[in-house]
Amino acid sequence: MSTKPIIAVIGATGAQGGGLVRAILSDPAGTFAVRAITRDVTSEKALALAALGAEVVAANLDDVASLEAAFAGAHGAFCVTNFWEHFSTETELAQAKNLADAAKSAGVAHVIWSTLEDTRKWVPLEDDRMPTLQGKYKVPHFDAKGEANAFFTERGVPTTFLLTSFYWDNFIGFGMGPQRGPDGKLAITLPMGDKPLPGIAGEDIGKCAYGVFKAGSTWLGKTVGISGEHITGAEMAAQMSGVFGEEISYNAVPAAVYRTFGFPGADDLGNMFQFKHDFNDDFCGARSIETSGSLNLELQDFAAWLAKNGERIPRN
């Protein structure tokens, strides 16, 4: 058992958690030890983290007892859920409650809860500017996380609420990269009009979270929003053009059109982008690039991320 304070990391093989695990392990100061929590400790990604020096522990978000055991003795815990695994707000809420219960039971001194806005505070259910989904949400994968904030506050869990941004990694692995249209030309499609979209490299979310832990009690009980850059679709397309070696245009479709695209979650994402567009000042204002850079001195803007990862974006 390490004598250093332990940070227990949920989703250690994912984008956010994995970024945090690697940030802790690569810190020359070696301030913290890391406990990487995953469902399958024998997976390739889990074994890779173990090889880097992480303590790898099995736990399941649906099993509160396993989470309590995984959090036992930890100073800090990074908590995150993945809506896109199941598309269920009920599951996400239950898992968030389990995380809060386990953190409370284990006496964790500092929890970071990776959350998002509850958009119903801006767009009530009776507001017909965007459709209501799953009976009681506007943007399910946002609203359930925002609703789950209460699980941590009501239990008195010492928590920092981390508001994340659009992952630029979505251009690589989420099918949002440039697509070739009937005219043979490449375009990225986002219903953001000319409004800027706060975005961030997936690994930088973990690095920013590490900055929060290193800051001690500074961010306890507070909300911190992170972003690498607020950048428009047209600006991203122009920068991608240089990497691809051919022109990439920006297709700024209306949110209503995006909702009809038919892939799983298209209606949720269409509403999400509409929220970001219609309440752009609030959404961008909650995600300070300056604050993010103070938490993560290696924070990347889009150009830096693209230079490092552009070749990984699928060529269609």
C-alpha positions as CSV (number, residue, x, y, z in Angstrom):
1,M,0.0,0.0,0.0
2,S,1.4,3.4,-1.0
3,T,2.2,6.0,1.7
4,K,1.2,8.7,-0.7
5,P,-2.4,10.0,-0.8
6,I,-4.4,7.9,-3.2
7,I,-6.6,9.2,-6.0
8,A,-9.1,6.6,-7.1
9,V,-10.2,7.1,-10.7
10,I,-13.4,5.8,-12.1
11,G,-13.4,5.1,-15.9
12,A,-9.6,4.7,-15.8
13,T,-9.5,3.2,-19.3
14,G,-11.7,5.9,-20.8
15,A,-10.8,9.4,-22.1
16,Q,-11.3,11.4,-18.9
17,G,-10.2,8.9,-16.3
18,G,-7.3,7.6,-18.4
19,G,-6.0,11.2,-18.9
20,L,-6.1,11.6,-15.1
21,V,-4.3,8.3,-14.4
22,R,-1.5,9.2,-16.8
23,A,-1.2,12.7,-15.5
24,I,-0.7,11.4,-11.9
25,L,1.8,8.8,-13.0
26,S,3.8,11.2,-15.2
27,D,4.1,13.9,-12.5
28,P,7.8,14.2,-11.6
29,A,6.8,15.4,-8.1
30,G,5.0,12.1,-7.5
31,T,2.5,13.8,-5.2
32,F,-0.2,11.2,-5.4
33,A,-0.6,7.5,-6.0
34,V,-3.3,6.4,-8.3
35,R,-5.8,3.6,-8.1
36,A,-7.3,2.9,-11.6
37,I,-10.8,1.5,-11.3
38,T,-12.3,-0.5,-14.2
39,R,-14.7,-3.3,-14.7
40,D,-12.2,-5.6,-16.4
41,V,-8.7,-5.6,-14.9
42,T,-7.5,-8.0,-17.6
43,S,-8.3,-5.7,-20.5
44,E,-5.5,-4.4,-22.7
45,K,-5.9,-0.8,-21.5
46,A,-6.1,-1.9,-17.8
47,L,-2.9,-3.9,-18.2
48,A,-1.2,-1.0,-19.8
49,L,-2.0,1.2,-16.9
50,A,-0.7,-1.4,-14.5
51,A,2.5,-1.5,-16.5
52,L,2.9,2.2,-16.0
53,G,2.6,1.8,-12.2
54,A,-1.1,2.2,-11.4
55,E,-2.8,0.1,-8.9
56,V,-5.6,-1.5,-10.9
57,V,-8.8,-2.4,-9.1
58,A,-12.1,-3.9,-10.3
59,A,-15.4,-2.3,-9.5
60,N,-18.8,-1.8,-11.2
61,L,-20.9,1.4,-11.2
62,D,-24.0,-0.8,-10.7
63,D,-22.5,-2.4,-7.5
64,V,-22.2,0.1,-4.7
65,A,-20.3,-2.4,-2.5
66,S,-17.6,-2.8,-5.1
67,L,-17.3,1.0,-5.3
68,E,-17.0,1.3,-1.5
69,A,-14.2,-1.2,-1.6
70,A,-12.4,0.6,-4.4
71,F,-12.7,3.9,-2.6
72,A,-11.5,2.6,0.7
73,G,-8.5,4.5,2.0
74,A,-8.5,6.9,-0.9
75,H,-7.9,10.6,-0.4
76,G,-9.6,11.6,-3.6
77,A,-11.9,10.1,-6.2
78,F,-12.7,11.1,-9.7
79,C,-16.2,10.1,-10.6
80,V,-17.7,9.9,-14.1
81,T,-20.5,8.0,-15.9
82,N,-20.8,7.1,-19.5
83,F,-24.4,7.8,-20.8
84,W,-23.4,6.5,-24.3
85,E,-22.9,3.0,-23.1
86,H,-26.6,2.5,-22.4
87,F,-28.5,5.7,-23.4
88,S,-30.4,5.5,-20.1
89,T,-30.9,8.4,-17.8
90,E,-32.2,6.0,-15.1
91,T,-29.0,4.0,-15.2
92,E,-26.9,7.1,-15.2
93,L,-28.7,8.5,-12.1
94,A,-28.5,5.2,-10.3
95,Q,-24.8,5.0,-11.0
96,A,-24.1,8.6,-9.9
97,K,-26.0,7.8,-6.7
98,N,-23.9,4.8,-6.1
99,L,-20.7,6.9,-6.6
100,A,-21.9,9.5,-4.1
101,D,-23.0,6.8,-1.6
102,A,-19.6,5.0,-1.9
103,A,-17.6,8.2,-1.5
104,K,-19.6,9.2,1.6
105,S,-19.2,5.7,3.1
106,A,-15.5,5.6,2.4
107,G,-14.9,9.1,3.8
108,V,-13.2,10.4,0.6
109,A,-11.9,13.9,1.3
110,H,-12.1,15.3,-2.2
111,V,-14.4,14.0,-5.0
112,I,-14.4,15.4,-8.5
113,W,-17.8,14.8,-10.2
114,S,-17.6,15.1,-14.0
115,T,-20.9,16.8,-14.8
116,L,-22.8,19.0,-17.2
117,E,-25.5,21.6,-17.1
118,D,-29.1,20.7,-16.4
119,T,-30.5,22.4,-19.5
120,R,-34.0,22.4,-18.1
121,K,-33.0,25.5,-16.1
122,W,-32.7,27.3,-19.4
123,V,-35.3,25.4,-21.4
124,P,-38.2,24.2,-19.3
125,L,-40.0,21.0,-20.4
126,E,-43.1,23.1,-21.6
127,D,-40.8,25.2,-23.8
128,D,-41.3,23.9,-27.3
129,R,-38.2,25.4,-28.8
130,M,-36.7,21.9,-28.6
131,P,-38.5,18.6,-28.2
132,T,-38.8,16.9,-24.8
133,L,-37.0,13.5,-24.8
134,Q,-37.5,10.4,-22.7
135,G,-40.5,12.1,-21.2
136,K,-38.7,14.6,-18.9
137,Y,-35.5,15.8,-20.4
138,K,-34.4,18.3,-23.0
139,V,-30.8,17.0,-23.3
140,P,-30.8,13.7,-21.5
141,H,-27.0,13.2,-21.2
142,F,-26.6,16.7,-19.8
143,D,-29.7,16.9,-17.6
144,A,-29.2,13.6,-15.8
145,K,-25.6,14.6,-14.8
146,G,-26.8,18.0,-13.7
147,E,-29.6,16.4,-11.7
148,A,-27.1,14.0,-10.1
149,N,-25.1,16.9,-8.6
150,A,-27.6,16.8,-5.7
151,F,-26.6,13.3,-4.8
152,F,-23.2,14.6,-3.8
153,T,-24.3,17.9,-2.1
154,E,-27.2,16.2,-0.2
155,R,-24.8,13.7,1.3
156,G,-22.2,16.3,2.3
157,V,-19.6,14.7,0.0
158,P,-16.7,17.2,-0.4
159,T,-17.0,17.7,-4.1
160,T,-15.7,19.8,-7.0
161,F,-18.2,19.9,-10.0
162,L,-16.2,19.7,-13.2
163,L,-18.0,21.0,-16.4
164,T,-16.4,19.5,-19.4
165,S,-16.5,20.5,-23.1
166,F,-16.9,19.0,-26.5
167,Y,-14.1,16.4,-27.0
168,W,-12.1,17.1,-30.2
169,D,-11.4,13.3,-30.0
170,N,-15.0,12.9,-31.2
171,F,-13.6,13.7,-34.7
172,I,-11.6,10.5,-34.4
173,G,-13.8,7.9,-32.7
174,F,-17.3,9.2,-32.5
175,G,-18.1,9.5,-36.2
176,M,-18.0,13.3,-36.3
177,G,-15.0,13.7,-38.6
178,P,-15.2,15.1,-42.1
179,Q,-17.6,13.2,-44.4
180,R,-17.6,13.2,-48.1
181,G,-20.8,14.4,-49.7
182,P,-22.5,13.6,-53.0
183,D,-20.3,16.3,-54.6
184,G,-17.2,14.4,-53.5
185,K,-16.2,17.2,-51.1
186,L,-15.4,16.8,-47.4
187,A,-17.4,18.7,-44.7
188,I,-17.9,18.6,-41.0
189,T,-21.5,19.0,-39.8
190,L,-22.4,20.8,-36.6
191,P,-25.6,22.7,-35.9
192,M,-23.7,25.6,-34.3
193,G,-24.2,28.3,-36.9
194,D,-21.4,30.9,-36.4
195,K,-21.3,30.4,-32.7
196,P,-18.1,29.2,-31.0
197,L,-18.0,25.7,-29.5
198,P,-15.9,25.2,-26.3
199,G,-13.8,22.1,-27.0
200,I,-10.9,20.3,-25.3
201,A,-8.6,17.4,-25.9
202,G,-9.8,14.3,-24.0
203,E,-6.4,13.9,-22.2
204,D,-6.6,17.5,-21.1
205,I,-9.7,16.9,-19.1
206,G,-7.7,14.4,-16.9
207,K,-4.8,16.9,-16.6
208,C,-7.2,19.7,-15.5
209,A,-8.8,17.3,-13.0
210,Y,-5.3,16.6,-11.7
211,G,-4.8,20.3,-11.3
212,V,-7.9,20.5,-9.2
213,F,-6.7,17.7,-6.9
214,K,-3.3,19.4,-6.6
215,A,-4.9,22.7,-5.6
216,G,-6.1,21.1,-2.4
217,S,-9.3,22.6,-1.0
218,T,-9.3,25.5,-3.4
219,W,-12.1,24.1,-5.6
220,L,-14.1,22.2,-2.9
221,G,-17.8,23.0,-3.1
222,K,-17.3,24.9,-6.4
223,T,-17.9,24.4,-10.1
224,V,-15.1,24.7,-12.5
225,G,-15.6,24.6,-16.3
226,I,-12.8,23.7,-18.6
227,S,-12.0,24.2,-22.3
228,G,-8.9,24.4,-24.5
229,E,-10.5,26.9,-26.9
230,H,-13.8,28.4,-28.0
231,I,-13.7,27.8,-31.7
232,T,-16.3,28.0,-34.5
233,G,-17.1,25.2,-36.9
234,A,-15.8,27.2,-39.8
235,E,-12.5,27.8,-38.0
236,M,-12.1,24.1,-37.2
237,A,-12.9,23.1,-40.8
238,A,-10.3,25.6,-42.1
239,Q,-7.6,24.2,-39.8
240,M,-8.5,20.6,-40.8
241,S,-8.1,21.5,-44.4
242,G,-4.4,22.2,-43.9
243,V,-4.0,18.8,-42.2
244,F,-6.0,16.8,-44.8
245,G,-4.4,18.6,-47.7
246,E,-7.8,19.3,-49.3
247,E,-10.6,21.8,-48.6
248,I,-13.0,20.8,-45.8
249,S,-16.1,22.9,-45.5
250,Y,-18.4,23.6,-42.5
251,N,-22.0,22.4,-42.9
252,A,-23.9,24.5,-40.4
253,V,-27.2,22.6,-40.5
254,P,-30.1,23.6,-38.2
255,A,-30.5,21.7,-35.0
256,A,-33.9,20.4,-36.2
257,V,-32.2,18.8,-39.2
258,Y,-29.5,17.3,-37.1
259,R,-32.1,15.6,-34.9
260,T,-33.4,13.7,-38.0
261,F,-30.0,12.1,-38.9
262,G,-31.1,8.8,-37.5
263,F,-28.1,7.6,-35.6
264,P,-28.5,6.6,-32.0
265,G,-28.7,9.7,-29.9
266,A,-29.1,12.1,-32.8
267,D,-32.1,13.8,-31.1
268,D,-30.1,14.2,-27.8
269,L,-27.1,15.7,-29.6
270,G,-29.3,17.9,-31.8
271,N,-30.8,19.4,-28.6
272,M,-27.4,19.6,-27.0
273,F,-26.0,21.7,-29.9
274,Q,-29.1,23.9,-29.9
275,F,-28.6,24.6,-26.2
276,K,-25.0,25.5,-26.8
277,H,-26.0,27.7,-29.7
278,D,-29.0,29.4,-28.2
279,F,-27.3,30.0,-24.8
280,N,-23.8,30.5,-26.1
281,D,-22.8,33.3,-23.8
282,D,-23.7,31.2,-20.7
283,F,-22.2,28.0,-22.0
284,C,-18.9,29.6,-23.1
285,G,-18.8,31.8,-20.0
286,A,-18.9,28.8,-17.7
287,R,-15.7,27.4,-19.4
288,S,-12.8,29.6,-18.8
289,I,-9.7,28.9,-21.0
290,E,-7.6,31.0,-18.6
291,T,-8.7,28.9,-15.6
292,S,-8.2,25.7,-17.6
293,G,-4.7,26.8,-18.4
294,S,-3.9,27.5,-14.8
295,L,-5.0,24.0,-13.9
296,N,-3.1,22.4,-16.8
297,L,0.0,24.1,-18.0
298,E,0.1,21.8,-21.0
299,L,-3.4,22.8,-22.2
300,Q,-3.8,22.4,-25.9
301,D,-5.8,24.6,-28.3
302,F,-7.4,23.1,-31.3
303,A,-4.4,23.7,-33.6
304,A,-2.1,22.0,-31.1
305,W,-4.4,19.0,-30.7
306,L,-4.8,18.8,-34.5
307,A,-1.1,18.8,-35.1
308,K,-0.8,15.9,-32.7
309,N,-3.8,13.9,-33.7
310,G,-4.9,15.0,-37.2
311,E,-3.6,11.9,-38.9
312,R,-5.8,9.8,-36.6
313,I,-9.0,11.4,-38.0
314,P,-10.6,8.9,-40.4
315,R,-10.3,9.7,-44.1
316,N,-13.7,9.1,-45.7
